[in-house]
Amino acid sequence: LLKNRAAQIVRDTLPNYTKGASELVKFGRRLPFGNFITFPAEILRTGFNIVQLSLDDMASDIPAIQARGRSRLMSFGATTIAAPVAAVEAAYQFSGVDREEMDAYKRSFATSWEKGAVLVPLGKTKDGNIEYINYSTLNPYDTLTRFMNRAMNEGDKAIAQGQDPADAVTNVV
């Protein structure tokens, strides 16, 4: 039973491109928009499963399992939230670009897909234009950051109300 449960956790939380090749993903590969969709599909599948498993563990009556759930969720949060925040804050310190300038750029000049993105300033050109990297396009977990924040809030609320955290995550999805 233990070995089967451990194997299930590994299957659900580590990318496996044959598992991620659902019929929908296989169909998506044939569309003219690009054929490399298995990786993003696996990021979504495993990310949702990591958060779900974390919340399930946190709802356990066993303190060690609760601690494992908190640890798993904190690790996922460090990857999806802390790393981008740290990159942006370090860039503000070293690039000479301040937050107000970047916010003004996002409001006035950024393309629609960059308005909500994590932009890491690199500096300014001789003309005074801001140079930056769109971290959101580099970070495969960017989509999950928004999901994780909501899932944590809804999971905590479900546990406090004596409800199943799995239902909360399903509603968030």
VEXMI-301504 format. One record per residue (C-alpha): residue number from 1; chain; x, y negated, z; residue in one letter. Coordinates in steps of 0.05 Angstrom, whole numbers, m for minus. Each point is the difference from the previous one (the first is absolute). Example, Ala and Ser with C-alpha at 12.3 -4.5 7.8 and 13.67 -1.06 7.14 Angstrom:
2
+-------+-------+--------+--------+--------+------+
: tivex : lumke :      x :      y :      z : voke :
+-------+-------+--------+--------+--------+------+
:     1 :     A :    246 :     90 :    156 :    A :
:     2 :     A :     27 :    m69 :    m13 :    S :
+-------+-------+--------+--------+--------+------+
***
This chain:
173
+-------+-------+--------+--------+--------+------+
: tivex : lumke :      x :      y :      z : voke :
+-------+-------+--------+--------+--------+------+
:     1 :     A :      0 :      0 :      0 :    L :
:     2 :     A :     56 :    m48 :     18 :    L :
:     3 :     A :     39 :     14 :    m64 :    K :
:     4 :     A :    m63 :     m9 :    m42 :    N :
:     5 :     A :    m16 :    m67 :     34 :    R :
:     6 :     A :     72 :    m24 :     m9 :    A :
:     7 :     A :     m2 :     20 :    m73 :    A :
:     8 :     A :    m66 :    m37 :     m9 :    Q :
:     9 :     A :     29 :    m64 :     31 :    I :
:    10 :     A :     59 :      4 :    m47 :    V :
:    11 :     A :    m44 :     11 :    m61 :    R :
:    12 :     A :    m44 :    m59 :     19 :    D :
:    13 :     A :     54 :    m50 :     17 :    T :
:    14 :     A :     58 :     12 :    m48 :    L :
:    15 :     A :     m4 :    m16 :    m74 :    P :
:    16 :     A :    m10 :     61 :    m43 :    N :
:    17 :     A :    m11 :    m18 :    m72 :    Y :
:    18 :     A :    m35 :     65 :    m18 :    T :
:    19 :     A :    m51 :    m13 :     56 :    K :
:    20 :     A :     m8 :    m72 :    m23 :    G :
:    21 :     A :    m17 :     22 :    m70 :    A :
:    22 :     A :    m75 :      3 :     10 :    S :
:    23 :     A :    m46 :      1 :    m60 :    E :
:    24 :     A :     m9 :    m75 :      7 :    L :
:    25 :     A :     75 :    m12 :     m1 :    V :
:    26 :     A :      9 :     48 :    m59 :    K :
:    27 :     A :    m54 :    m39 :    m37 :    F :
:    28 :     A :     34 :    m66 :     18 :    G :
:    29 :     A :     65 :     23 :    m31 :    R :
:    30 :     A :    m35 :      5 :    m68 :    R :
:    31 :     A :    m24 :    m72 :      2 :    L :
:    32 :     A :     39 :    m54 :    m38 :    P :
:    33 :     A :     17 :    m38 :     65 :    F :
:    34 :     A :     60 :     42 :     17 :    G :
:    35 :     A :     12 :     71 :     21 :    N :
:    36 :     A :     38 :     m7 :     65 :    F :
:    37 :     A :    m58 :      1 :     48 :    I :
:    38 :     A :     16 :     61 :     41 :    T :
:    39 :     A :     48 :    m37 :     46 :    F :
:    40 :     A :    m50 :    m55 :     19 :    P :
:    41 :     A :    m54 :     52 :      8 :    A :
:    42 :     A :     45 :     39 :     47 :    E :
:    43 :     A :     17 :    m63 :     40 :    I :
:    44 :     A :    m74 :    m12 :     10 :    L :
:    45 :     A :    m16 :     73 :     17 :    R :
:    46 :     A :     57 :      9 :     49 :    T :
:    47 :     A :     m8 :    m70 :     30 :    G :
:    48 :     A :    m73 :     11 :     15 :    F :
:    49 :     A :     16 :     69 :     29 :    N :
:    50 :     A :     55 :    m29 :     45 :    I :
:    51 :     A :    m47 :    m52 :     29 :    V :
:    52 :     A :    m56 :     51 :      7 :    Q :
:    53 :     A :     45 :     50 :     36 :    L :
:    54 :     A :     27 :    m55 :     45 :    S :
:    55 :     A :    m70 :    m22 :     21 :    L :
:    56 :     A :    m22 :     72 :     11 :    D :
:    57 :     A :     61 :     12 :     45 :    D :
:    58 :     A :    m13 :    m64 :     38 :    M :
:    59 :     A :    m71 :     23 :     15 :    A :
:    60 :     A :     26 :     65 :     32 :    S :
:    61 :     A :     m8 :     13 :     74 :    D :
:    62 :     A :     72 :     25 :      3 :    I :
:    63 :     A :     50 :    m56 :     17 :    P :
:    64 :     A :     57 :     30 :    m41 :    A :
:    65 :     A :    m44 :      3 :    m62 :    I :
:    66 :     A :    m24 :    m71 :     12 :    Q :
:    67 :     A :     72 :    m23 :      4 :    A :
:    68 :     A :     16 :     37 :    m65 :    R :
:    69 :     A :    m58 :    m36 :    m34 :    G :
:    70 :     A :     23 :    m68 :     25 :    R :
:    71 :     A :     71 :     15 :    m22 :    S :
:    72 :     A :    m22 :     22 :    m69 :    R :
:    73 :     A :    m44 :    m62 :     m8 :    L :
:    74 :     A :     56 :    m46 :     24 :    M :
:    75 :     A :     49 :     31 :    m49 :    S :
:    76 :     A :    m50 :     m9 :    m57 :    F :
:    77 :     A :    m11 :    m72 :     23 :    G :
:    78 :     A :     74 :    m14 :      0 :    A :
:    79 :     A :      5 :     24 :    m71 :    T :
:    80 :     A :    m62 :    m35 :    m26 :    T :
:    81 :     A :     m2 :    m64 :     42 :    I :
:    82 :     A :     65 :    m14 :     37 :    A :
:    83 :     A :     48 :     11 :    m59 :    A :
:    84 :     A :    m35 :    m51 :    m45 :    P :
:    85 :     A :     m7 :    m51 :     57 :    V :
:    86 :     A :     74 :      8 :     17 :    A :
:    87 :     A :     20 :     m9 :    m73 :    A :
:    88 :     A :    m40 :    m64 :     m6 :    V :
:    89 :     A :     23 :    m29 :     66 :    E :
:    90 :     A :     73 :     14 :    m16 :    A :
:    91 :     A :     m9 :    m31 :    m68 :    A :
:    92 :     A :    m29 :    m64 :     29 :    Y :
:    93 :     A :     61 :     m5 :     46 :    Q :
:    94 :     A :     51 :      9 :    m56 :    F :
:    95 :     A :    m32 :    m26 :    m64 :    S :
:    96 :     A :    m12 :    m73 :     16 :    G :
:    97 :     A :    m73 :      8 :    m18 :    V :
:    98 :     A :    m50 :    m12 :     56 :    D :
:    99 :     A :    m68 :     31 :     12 :    R :
:   100 :     A :    m38 :    m63 :    m19 :    E :
:   101 :     A :     34 :     m3 :    m68 :    E :
:   102 :     A :    m15 :     73 :    m14 :    M :
:   103 :     A :    m72 :     m8 :     22 :    D :
:   104 :     A :     m7 :    m61 :    m45 :    A :
:   105 :     A :     30 :     40 :    m58 :    Y :
:   106 :     A :    m49 :     57 :     12 :    K :
:   107 :     A :    m60 :    m48 :      3 :    R :
:   108 :     A :     18 :    m41 :    m61 :    S :
:   109 :     A :     44 :     38 :    m48 :    F :
:   110 :     A :      1 :     75 :     15 :    A :
:   111 :     A :    m35 :     47 :    m47 :    T :
:   112 :     A :    m65 :     31 :     25 :    S :
:   113 :     A :     34 :     66 :     20 :    W :
:   114 :     A :     53 :    m37 :     40 :    E :
:   115 :     A :    m45 :    m43 :     42 :    K :
:   116 :     A :     m9 :     54 :     52 :    G :
:   117 :     A :     67 :     34 :    m12 :    A :
:   118 :     A :     61 :      1 :     45 :    V :
:   119 :     A :     49 :    m47 :    m34 :    L :
:   120 :     A :     72 :      0 :     26 :    V :
:   121 :     A :     35 :    m65 :    m16 :    P :
:   122 :     A :     70 :      4 :    m27 :    L :
:   123 :     A :     15 :    m74 :     m6 :    G :
:   124 :     A :    m12 :    m57 :    m48 :    K :
:   125 :     A :     23 :    m14 :    m70 :    T :
:   126 :     A :     37 :    m64 :    m19 :    K :
:   127 :     A :    m68 :    m27 :    m21 :    D :
:   128 :     A :    m29 :     13 :     69 :    G :
:   129 :     A :    m43 :     59 :    m21 :    N :
:   130 :     A :     m6 :     57 :     50 :    I :
:   131 :     A :     32 :     66 :    m19 :    E :
:   132 :     A :    m31 :     61 :     34 :    Y :
:   133 :     A :    m11 :     74 :     m3 :    I :
:   134 :     A :    m71 :     27 :      2 :    N :
:   135 :     A :     10 :     51 :     55 :    Y :
:   136 :     A :    m71 :     26 :    m10 :    S :
:   137 :     A :     19 :     29 :    m67 :    T :
:   138 :     A :     61 :     34 :     30 :    L :
:   139 :     A :    m34 :     29 :     61 :    N :
:   140 :     A :    m43 :     60 :    m16 :    P :
:   141 :     A :    m35 :     m6 :     68 :    Y :
:   142 :     A :    m26 :    m71 :    m12 :    D :
:   143 :     A :    m70 :     25 :    m15 :    T :
:   144 :     A :      1 :     41 :     64 :    L :
:   145 :     A :     20 :    m59 :     43 :    T :
:   146 :     A :    m70 :    m29 :     m6 :    R :
:   147 :     A :    m31 :     69 :     10 :    F :
:   148 :     A :     42 :     14 :     62 :    M :
:   149 :     A :    m19 :    m65 :     35 :    N :
:   150 :     A :    m73 :     14 :    m10 :    R :
:   151 :     A :      5 :     74 :     18 :    A :
:   152 :     A :     35 :    m16 :     66 :    M :
:   153 :     A :    m54 :    m49 :     19 :    N :
:   154 :     A :    m57 :     46 :    m19 :    E :
:   155 :     A :     34 :     61 :     30 :    G :
:   156 :     A :     10 :    m35 :     67 :    D :
:   157 :     A :    m72 :    m23 :     m1 :    K :
:   158 :     A :    m25 :     71 :    m16 :    A :
:   159 :     A :     42 :     31 :     57 :    I :
:   160 :     A :    m25 :    m53 :     49 :    A :
:   161 :     A :    m72 :     16 :    m20 :    Q :
:   162 :     A :     11 :     75 :      5 :    G :
:   163 :     A :     m7 :     10 :    m75 :    Q :
:   164 :     A :     42 :     41 :    m47 :    D :
:   165 :     A :     59 :    m40 :    m28 :    P :
:   166 :     A :     m5 :     41 :    m64 :    A :
:   167 :     A :    m67 :    m33 :    m15 :    D :
:   168 :     A :     31 :    m68 :     12 :    A :
:   169 :     A :     56 :     13 :    m50 :    V :
:   170 :     A :    m50 :     28 :    m51 :    T :
:   171 :     A :    m40 :    m64 :      6 :    N :
:   172 :     A :     63 :    m42 :     m9 :    V :
:   173 :     A :     19 :     39 :    m63 :    V :
+-------+-------+--------+--------+--------+------+
***
